[in-house]
Structures are given as structure tokens and as C-alpha cells.
Amino acid sequence: MPRQGDGSSDNGPFEATNNIIHGPDPVQDTKVPRADKTAELPPGINDKGLAIEGMNASAGSSQGIKKGPNVGQG
């Protein structure tokens, strides 16, 4: 379909005659609405669990058959 050639869309050239600004009033309160309705954190959120200190929790590292720093996905 041919275009108008003036850079506008197929809906026609638009003229900017009336700029509408949403929210021009100053902010009355900086608190996010419904911020007091968030759920409590589950119990034990800061527990360490049974992991070995300093070890990765993953069972593998995607190295495949080859080993070394220059292989795999890294």
C-alpha cells in the first residue's frame, strides 16, 4: 500500500495542536500505594540450611567432557 511520503502513518498526518499532560499536580505523598499490604517474610528466611560453607549449591557446572577454564559455557 502506498504511503503519504511525509513520514506519517497510514492514519493520516497528525497535527500537534493540544498537548495533554497527565499528573501535573505535585506529589502529595511519596509512599507507594498499598505498601502496607505486603506479606510477611516466611519463617527461617535467613537460615543457612544444610549447605556446605563456601560450596556451590549446584550439582554440576555444565563443563561436559572437557575440563578446564577455557571450555564450557563460561
C-alpha positions as CSV (number, residue, x, y, z in Angstrom):
1,M,0.0,0.0,0.0
2,P,1.5,3.4,-0.9
3,R,2.4,5.8,1.9
4,Q,1.8,9.5,2.0
5,G,5.6,10.2,1.8
6,D,5.5,12.8,4.6
7,G,6.7,10.4,7.4
8,S,3.2,9.9,8.9
9,S,1.4,6.7,9.4
10,D,-1.5,5.3,7.3
11,N,-4.0,7.0,9.6
12,G,-3.0,10.4,8.2
13,P,-0.8,13.3,9.1
14,F,-1.4,14.4,12.7
15,E,-1.1,18.0,13.8
16,A,0.1,18.6,17.4
17,T,-2.4,21.2,18.5
18,N,-3.3,20.3,22.1
19,N,-0.7,18.7,24.4
20,I,-2.3,16.9,27.3
21,I,-0.2,16.3,30.4
22,H,-1.2,13.6,32.8
23,G,-0.4,14.1,36.5
24,P,0.7,17.8,36.6
25,D,-0.2,18.1,40.3
26,P,2.6,18.0,42.8
27,V,3.1,14.6,44.6
28,Q,1.2,14.7,47.8
29,D,2.7,11.5,49.3
30,T,5.9,9.7,48.3
31,K,4.7,6.4,49.8
32,V,3.7,3.7,47.2
33,P,0.0,2.8,47.4
34,R,-0.7,-0.5,49.1
35,A,2.8,-0.7,50.5
36,D,1.4,-1.7,53.9
37,K,-0.4,-4.7,52.4
38,T,2.8,-6.7,51.6
39,A,3.1,-10.2,53.1
40,E,5.4,-11.1,55.9
41,L,8.6,-13.0,55.0
42,P,8.4,-16.7,55.7
43,P,10.0,-18.0,58.9
44,G,13.6,-19.2,58.5
45,I,14.3,-16.9,55.6
46,N,17.8,-16.3,57.0
47,D,18.7,-19.9,57.9
48,K,21.8,-21.3,56.3
49,G,20.3,-24.8,55.8
50,L,22.4,-27.9,55.2
51,A,24.7,-26.4,52.6
52,I,28.5,-26.7,53.0
53,E,30.0,-23.4,53.7
54,G,31.7,-21.9,50.6
55,M,30.5,-24.5,48.2
56,N,28.2,-24.0,45.2
57,A,24.7,-25.4,45.6
58,S,24.7,-26.8,42.1
59,A,25.4,-30.4,41.3
60,G,27.3,-29.7,38.1
61,S,28.9,-26.9,36.2
62,S,28.0,-27.6,32.6
63,Q,31.6,-28.5,31.6
64,G,30.7,-31.6,29.7
65,I,33.6,-34.0,28.8
66,K,36.4,-31.4,28.6
67,K,37.7,-29.8,31.8
68,G,39.5,-26.5,32.3
69,P,38.9,-22.8,32.3
70,N,38.6,-22.4,28.5
71,V,35.7,-24.9,28.0
72,G,32.0,-25.0,28.7
73,Q,29.6,-22.1,28.7
74,G,31.7,-19.6,30.6
